Amino acid sequence: MESSSDVRSPHSENTVRSLRSLAWELRLDALRMVSGAKSGHLGGSFSAAELITALCFYKARLDPRNPGWEDRDRIFVSKGHCAPIYYAALCRLGFFPREELATFRQLGSRLQGHPDRLKLPGVEISSGPLGLGASAAVGCALGLRLRTSPARVYCLLGDGESQEGIVWEAAMCAAKYALGNLTFILDYNRYQLSGAVERVMPLEPLESKWRSFGFEVRSIDGHEIEQIIEALDGEHPEQPVLILARTVKGRGVSFMESSSAWHGRVPTAEELAAAEAEISERIREISASPEDRRAGNRTVSGRQS
C-alpha cells in the first residue's frame, strides 16, 4: 500500500511542478485556517511547506483508508506548532474531509492547536512539548527494526526545538543503535518565538555537530522540491540521516518572511487579503503551461523595452 497521492512518480518535470504548486496550496489552506480560528502558527508552517509536501505526497508510504497499516512509514511532526500545514496535507491525502479544516482550534475539534494522535487519523504523535518527537521517533525506529519492518521513520524538527537537550540525547541513541531506518528533517528557518535563533541560543556549527553525533548529514535548500526529493531518495546507510533544510520563516508572504513576529501572530483582514493575493499569484505562476510562461516573459520583456 502506498499514498493515495496522484503526484507520486519518478522525478519528472510534471511531478516537481505538481509538488511545488501543492506546497503553495497548502500554505493557502493554512493561512485561512489560522485566520478563521484567529489563532495559530503561520511562520513555521510556511517554512515547512515544501518539506511536508515532499514527505507526505512523494516519499512516505501512507494509506488514508487504513491509517493503522503496520508497514506504513511513520511521520513524527515534533515541531507540533506547524499543525496548520500538517493538517492541510493530511486533509488532501484523504485522512479527513475538507470541511473539517474550518474547525481548526475550535472546542471539540479534532484539529487542535497541536496534533493529537488520539483524535486525528494519520497523526503519529501528540506533539507540542519541544523535543519529544525526536526521542519517540528513535524508539519507534528501533521497534520497527526489531520487527524487521520495511517501514521508515521521518521526524520533522524545528531549530528552536533543537536547543532542547532531549533532541541530542535522542541523536546519541539513534547513532548507538545505527538506525538506518530513521531520518530527521531539521526546518532551519533561523527564527523562534523569542527572536533569532543565533541570539537566543546559537546552534552552529550544525552540520559538523550532527556528523559528530554519528549522522549522515544532507544539507539542502528546504524550499527546492528537487533538492528535498534527492535528499529523501538518497541511499540509507547503516546510520541515521539528518536532512538540514535551510528555510525562510514565513516563506511565501513578503511581510511575514524572516521575522519572529510572525511565529504565532494572526493576520488582520487587510493582511489576509494581501497574503492570499501573494500566494495565489505563485500558484498561478507555477500552474501556467510552459507556453503561457514564455508568453508572459515576452510580455514583460516588451514592457521593459
N, C-alpha and C positions, 0 to 999 in steps of 0.2 A: 504494500500500500504506500502511496505517496501523496504529496499535497495535491489538493484539487485545483491548484492554481493553473491558469491557462497560459502562463508566461514561461513555464519551465521548459527549457530546451537547450541545445548547445549554444555557444556564445555568438549567436547571430546578431546582426545589427538590429533586427526587429526585437529580439529578446532584450537587448540592452535598452533600446528606446522604450519598450513597454515598462520595464522596471523603473526607468527614470521618471516616466510620466506617473506611474503609480505612486512613487515616493512623494511627488508633489500633491497628488490627490489625497494621500493620507494626511499630509500637512493641512490641507483644506478641511478635512474631516475633524482633525484635532483642534484646529482653530475654532470651528463652530461649536464643538463640544465644550471647550473651555469658556467661550463667550456665553453660551447658553446657561452654563452652570454658574457663571460668574466666579469661578474658582478653578484652579488647576495650573499645570506647569507647561508652558509653551517652549521656553528656551531650550531645555534639554530634550524635549520631544522633537523639535525641529532639527537639532544637531544629530539625532539618531535616526532620522527618517530613512536615509538610504541603507543604513546598516540593518534596520528592522525589515525593510523591503526585500533586500537581497537574501537575508536569512530565512524569512518566512515564505517568500514566494519563489525562491530559486533553490536554496540549498536544503533546508530541513525537510525531512520526511515526516509529514503530518497527515492525519486523516480526521477531518471535522466530523465525519459520520461515526467515528469510533475514537473519541478523544483519549480513551484509556488503552489504546492499542499498545501492547507490551514492547514492540520493537520500534515505536516512534522515536524520533530524535527529541531530546529534551531541550527546551529553551528556557533558561533562567534569566528573567529580567531583574537583575539585582538592583539597578537604579530605578526603583519602582515608581518614582515620581514622573517618569516618562510614560505613565499609563495611557494618556490620550492617544499617542501614536501607536502604542501596542494594541489598544482596543480597536483602533481603526483597522489595523492589519487583521486581527482575529475576526472582526466582522466580515471583511471582504473575503477571508478564507472560508467563511461559512459556519463559524462556531456559534453565531447568534444572529438574529435578524437585525437589519439595518436600523429600523425604527427605534431599537433599544439604545442607540448612541445618544439619543435625546435625553436619556435618563441619567447621564453621567453625573456622578456625585449627588444624586438625589436620594432622599431617605428611602431605604428598602431596595434600591437598585443593585443589580449585580455588578455594575460598573462603578466601583468605589474609587476614591482618590488614589489609592494604591491597590494593585491587583490582589484579589482574594481567591485562592485556589479552591476554597470550599464552596464558592458561589458560581464561578465562571468557568465553563469548559475551555480547555486549551491553556489555562494558566497552570504552570508547574510549581510555583512557589508564591506564597503570600509575602510580598516584599514591601520594604519601607525602611526598616532598620538597616542602615547602610553597612554593606559588607556581608550581610547574612547570606546572600545568594551565592557568593564565592565559595564559602565552606559547604553549603548544601550541594552545589554543583560538583565539588570534589567527591563528596560522599556518594552522590548518585553515579558518577562516572566509575568509581571503584566498584560499587554494587553491580552495575551493568557488566563490567568486565568479569567479575566473579561468576556471573550467569552466562558468560560467553555471548552476550547480546551484541548484535551488529549496530545497535543504536549509538549515536554520538550525543555529547552534551555540549551545549553552547551557553555561555554566560555573558550577558551584557553588563559591563561595569561602567561607573562614572569616574571622572578624575578626582572630584572632591571626595567621592567614596573611597578612592584608593589611599586616602590619608588614614584610613582605619586599619588598625593592626590586624584585625581578623582576615583581611584580604591577603596579607603577607604570610600569615600562618597557613592559610589555605594553599597559597602558592608553594610553600615548603613541602606540604603534604602531597600535593599533586606531583611534584618533582620526585619525591622519595619513592612514590609508587609508579613512576614512569607512566602516567595516564595519557597515553597517546590518543585516547578517545575523547579528550577534553580540549575545548577551545574557549579561551577568554577573549572577549572583544572589548577593548577599552575605548569609550567615547571621550576622546581627549579634546574637549572644547575650551579648556583653559579658564572657565569661569564657574563659580559655585555661588550659593546663596549669599555669602558674606563678602564676595569680591573676587578678584583674580586669584586663581589657584597659586600662582607664583608668590603672591603676597601673603596669603593665608597660611599655606604650608607647602613649600616647593616640593615637586616630585622628581625633578630631573636629577641625574640622567636616567630617564625611564627605560630606554632600550637596553642599556648595559645592566641596569638594575634587574630587569626581568630575566635577562640572559644569565646573570649570576645566580638567580634562583632556579635555574635549570629549565627554562622555557625556550622554545624556538620563537623568535620574535619576527613578525612580519609588519613592517611599517608602511602605512598607506595613507592616501587622501580619502578620508571617510565619506566624501560626497561623490566620489567617482565610482560608478557602478562596476566598470570593468575591473578596477583595482580590487574592489571588495570581492567580486567573483573569483578572481585569481587567488586571492588570499584564502578564501574559503575552500577552493578546489585544490590547493596545494597538497602535496603528499604529507601524510601524517606519520612522522617518525615515532619511535617509542619514547616520546616525551610530550608533555603538554605544549600547546601553542598559544601565544598571545598575539592577537592582531591589534596593533597600536594604530587606531584610526584617528588621524588628526582632522578635527571637525571645527565648525563655527557655531557657537551657541546662537540660537535664534535664526539659523540659516534659512534664507528664503524671503525674509521680510526685512527690508533695509534698515528700518528704525529699531529693530529688535536685535540685530546682529552684534555679537561680541560685547554683551552687556549683562552684568549680573542683575540689573534692574528687572530684566525680563525672565528671571528664573521662575517666578511664580505670580507675576503680575497679569491682570486681566485687561484686555484692550477696551478702550471706550468705543462708542458706536462709530465715531469717525475713524479711529484707528482700525477697527474691524473692517470697515469698508475698504480702507487703503490696503490692508493686509490681504484681503480677499482678491483685490484687483491685481496685486503683485503676483500672488501665487497662481491665479487663473491665467495670467499672461504667460507665465512659464509653462503651464500645461499646454496652452495653445501653441507655443513655440515648439515644444517637443513633439506634439501630436501632428504638426503640419507635415505634409509629404515632402520629400526631397525637392520636388519641383516647386512646391509652394515656398519652401525656404530659399531656394535660388532666386525665385521671382521677388521675394521680399528683399533679398540682398541687392538685387539690381535696382529696386525702387529706392532703397536707401542710398545707394551709390549715386543715382541720378539726382537726388535732392542735394547731396553734398557737393556735386559738381556745379 
